[in-house]
Amino acid sequence: MRFVLALLLLLIAPILCAQDPAHAFDYDASAPLDLQEAGVEHRGGVAVHDISYASPKGGRVPAYLVVPDGPGPFAAILWGHWYWPNSEFFNRREFLEEAVVLAPAGVVSLLTTGPGARPGHVNDKNPMSEQQVTDLIQSIVDMRRAADLLLARKDVDPHRLAYVGHSYNAEVGGFLSGIDKRFKAFVLMAGPLSDEVDEQSDQYQQFRQQVGPEKFDAFVAKYQWLDPGKFVSRAAPATVFLQYASQEDFLTPARAKQYAAIVSEPKQFKIYEAPHALNAEARRDRIVFLTDQLGLKALPPDRVAAIPDLPQPPKPAQ
């Protein structure tokens, strides 16, 4: 149960945000990116740059920039990792192998590490703490700034930008889809996309009772505007591909179908026989979708099959 309640802290984060809705996601797009490079690794014709850039909310965003050989113009993909706390891929590494394989198809990729996984971050366990909210707002703004970084490159086609986010960063992508119209396509993997849907669950109501109904309901009423469903319902004209897993305790197939009903058209939706990490079938479908949406070169099936699966760790200790 504690694990479920910890997940719910992430799900309710948007409704706890005490920010002006008109300015919550504002940032200075003209400020210097202050791009810094710590090193580069060459993998055949693909360069993996270890970089960081300045966050508009303070500190630096660690990232990998994956660049193919050639002058371009290339498509670009922004990747957001999951927040499974005891995973070794709770950082920018989750999609690195996938990005390296996609590079020869004509893709520049940027893979960021989110605020909650950065060095020095200490999680506040208070269930009504606004730290989770502050982190979420920073995640969204940092991703918008990441799009700035990609689109500032002369080798990137500004009309072929996509976002791929898993779990927590699928929710971030839900917000981005309604806020930032520079993206042509979104892949949202196994993430919460509607507070209104989540509020109907038994787990959510149990959490409400634990926190205190009066205190909890006051926050919900005041900050109802910051619901990812209100944003992902306005994702058009971008195409959204929703990928969910069948082996979930909270993000069940039934709940996933409710999320899908909220997302604007055009969209695709599929449930996989897999845990929260998803599987090779989901990865193949994701690459086919991105190839179609971004006009990429087709990859040999054996290259795609060689991408390693994301390990599904056990649930954290109670």
ZAMARGU-4260 file (C-alpha; in steps of 0.2 Angstrom, whole numbers, plus 5000, padded with zeros to 4 digits):
<rodrens>
0) 5000/5000/5000 | 5014/5012/5004 | 5021/5010/4986 | 5003/5014/4979 | 5002/5030/4990
5) 5020/5035/4985 | 5013/5034/4967 | 4998/5044/4971 | 5010/5058/4977 | 5015/5059/4959
10) 4998/5058/4952 | 4991/5072/4963 | 5006/5084/4961 | 4997/5095/4948 | 4982/5099/4959
15) 4994/5105/4973 | 5002/5118/4963 | 4999/5136/4970 | 5004/5145/4955 | 4995/5157/4943
20) 4989/5146/4929 | 4993/5160/4916 | 5011/5160/4921 | 5015/5143/4928 | 5025/5138/4913
25) 5033/5154/4908 | 5052/5156/4906 | 5064/5167/4897 | 5067/5159/4880 | 5080/5172/4876
30) 5091/5168/4890 | 5107/5159/4886 | 5106/5140/4886 | 5124/5139/4894 | 5127/5123/4885
35) 5142/5114/4892 | 5150/5098/4886 | 5159/5086/4898 | 5164/5073/4885 | 5159/5063/4869
40) 5159/5045/4865 | 5159/5039/4847 | 5149/5024/4842 | 5152/5021/4824 | 5144/5035/4815
45) 5135/5041/4830 | 5142/5054/4843 | 5135/5053/4861 | 5139/5070/4869 | 5138/5071/4888
50) 5131/5089/4891 | 5121/5100/4902 | 5111/5116/4900 | 5105/5129/4912 | 5087/5126/4919
55) 5076/5142/4920 | 5071/5136/4937 | 5089/5135/4944 | 5103/5123/4943 | 5108/5112/4928
60) 5100/5099/4917 | 5111/5084/4914 | 5108/5076/4897 | 5114/5066/4882 | 5114/5073/4865
65) 5115/5059/4852 | 5120/5065/4834 | 5122/5055/4818 | 5135/5059/4805 | 5131/5071/4791
70) 5124/5088/4788 | 5106/5085/4790 | 5093/5091/4791 | 5088/5078/4804 | 5072/5075/4814
75) 5074/5077/4833 | 5067/5068/4848 | 5066/5073/4866 | 5066/5059/4878 | 5060/5058/4896
80) 5064/5044/4908 | 5053/5035/4920 | 5053/5038/4939 | 5054/5020/4945 | 5064/5024/4961
85) 5075/5008/4962 | 5079/5007/4944 | 5097/5010/4937 | 5088/5019/4923 | 5080/5032/4934
90) 5089/5045/4924 | 5094/5050/4906 | 5101/5032/4902 | 5083/5024/4900 | 5082/5028/4881
95) 5100/5030/4877 | 5102/5013/4867 | 5086/5017/4858 | 5092/5034/4853 | 5108/5027/4847
100) 5100/5015/4836 | 5088/5028/4829 | 5102/5040/4825 | 5107/5033/4808 | 5088/5034/4803
105) 5091/5053/4803 | 5087/5058/4821 | 5096/5070/4834 | 5090/5065/4851 | 5091/5074/4868
110) 5089/5063/4884 | 5087/5073/4900 | 5088/5068/4918 | 5073/5075/4928 | 5074/5086/4943
115) 5070/5071/4955 | 5085/5061/4949 | 5098/5074/4949 | 5113/5075/4961 | 5108/5082/4978
120) 5090/5081/4976 | 5081/5076/4993 | 5063/5071/4992 | 5051/5078/5005 | 5040/5064/5011
125) 5027/5076/5018 | 5011/5071/5008 | 5006/5089/5006 | 5023/5096/5002 | 5024/5107/4987
130) 5041/5100/4982 | 5033/5087/4971 | 5024/5101/4962 | 5039/5112/4961 | 5048/5097/4953
135) 5034/5094/4941 | 5034/5112/4935 | 5052/5112/4933 | 5052/5096/4923 | 5039/5104/4911
140) 5049/5120/4909 | 5066/5111/4907 | 5058/5100/4893 | 5052/5116/4884 | 5070/5123/4886
145) 5077/5106/4879 | 5066/5109/4864 | 5074/5126/4862 | 5091/5118/4862 | 5086/5105/4849
150) 5078/5118/4838 | 5093/5130/4839 | 5103/5117/4830 | 5106/5121/4811 | 5105/5102/4807
155) 5088/5100/4815 | 5072/5101/4804 | 5060/5112/4815 | 5045/5104/4808 | 5050/5086/4813
160) 5051/5087/4832 | 5044/5073/4843 | 5043/5069/4862 | 5044/5052/4870 | 5040/5051/4889
165) 5038/5036/4901 | 5028/5036/4917 | 5031/5052/4926 | 5038/5060/4910 | 5023/5054/4900
170) 5013/5065/4912 | 5025/5079/4908 | 5022/5076/4890 | 5003/5077/4892 | 5006/5095/4899
175) 5018/5099/4885 | 5006/5093/4871 | 4994/5106/4876 | 5006/5120/4880 | 5020/5119/4866
180) 5014/5117/4848 | 5032/5115/4841 | 5030/5096/4843 | 5023/5086/4828 | 5021/5069/4838
185) 5021/5062/4856 | 5023/5045/4863 | 5016/5044/4880 | 5020/5028/4889 | 5012/5021/4905
190) 5009/5038/4913 | 4994/5046/4922 | 4985/5058/4911 | 4969/5064/4920 | 4966/5069/4938
195) 4947/5068/4936 | 4949/5049/4931 | 4961/5046/4945 | 4950/5053/4958 | 4937/5039/4954
200) 4949/5026/4960 | 4948/5017/4977 | 4967/5021/4980 | 4965/5039/4977 | 4950/5040/4990
205) 4960/5030/5003 | 4974/5043/5001 | 4962/5057/5003 | 4956/5049/5019 | 4974/5047/5025
210) 4978/5065/5022 | 4962/5072/5028 | 4947/5075/5017 | 4944/5094/5021 | 4962/5099/5019
215) 4964/5088/5003 | 4948/5094/4995 | 4953/5112/4997 | 4969/5110/4987 | 4959/5100/4974
220) 4946/5114/4972 | 4959/5128/4971 | 4971/5120/4959 | 4959/5110/4948 | 4966/5119/4933
225) 4982/5110/4933 | 4976/5093/4927 | 4986/5085/4913 | 4969/5080/4905 | 4965/5098/4902
230) 4981/5099/4892 | 4982/5083/4883 | 4964/5085/4877 | 4972/5100/4867 | 4987/5091/4859
235) 4980/5093/4841 | 4987/5095/4828 | 5001/5084/4835 | 4998/5065/4834 | 4998/5056/4851
240) 5003/5037/4853 | 4998/5030/4870 | 5006/5014/4876 | 5000/5006/4892 | 5004/4989/4901
245) 4992/4976/4906 | 5001/4971/4922 | 4998/4987/4933 | 4991/4989/4950 | 4985/5007/4947
250) 4987/5012/4929 | 4976/4997/4924 | 4970/4994/4906 | 4952/5001/4911 | 4960/5017/4917
255) 4971/5018/4902 | 4956/5017/4891 | 4948/5032/4901 | 4964/5042/4898 | 4964/5038/4880
260) 4946/5044/4878 | 4952/5062/4884 | 4966/5064/4872 | 4963/5074/4856 | 4963/5066/4839
265) 4973/5061/4829 | 4979/5047/4842 | 4984/5029/4843 | 4982/5018/4858 | 4988/5001/4863
270) 4989/4990/4878 | 5004/4977/4880 | 5005/4961/4889 | 5019/4968/4900 | 5023/4977/4917
275) 5026/4995/4919 | 5043/4994/4909 | 5033/4989/4894 | 5042/4977/4881 | 5050/4974/4864
280) 5034/4975/4855 | 5030/4992/4862 | 5048/4997/4857 | 5045/4991/4839 | 5028/5000/4838
285) 5036/5016/4845 | 5050/5016/4832 | 5037/5012/4818 | 5026/5027/4824 | 5041/5039/4825
290) 5048/5033/4808 | 5031/5037/4800 | 5028/5053/4809 | 5045/5060/4807 | 5049/5054/4789
295) 5064/5043/4795 | 5074/5030/4786 | 5068/5013/4789 | 5079/5003/4801 | 5084/4985/4799
300) 5073/4974/4810 | 5089/4966/4818 | 5095/4983/4823 | 5079/4986/4832 | 5078/4969/4840
305) 5096/4971/4847 | 5090/4986/4858 | 5090/4979/4876 | 5074/4978/4886 | 5071/4990/4901
310) 5072/4979/4917 | 5057/4979/4928 | 5064/4981/4946 | 5054/4974/4961 | 5042/4986/4970
315) 5052/4996/4983 | 5053/4989/5000 | 5037/4993/5011
</rodrens>
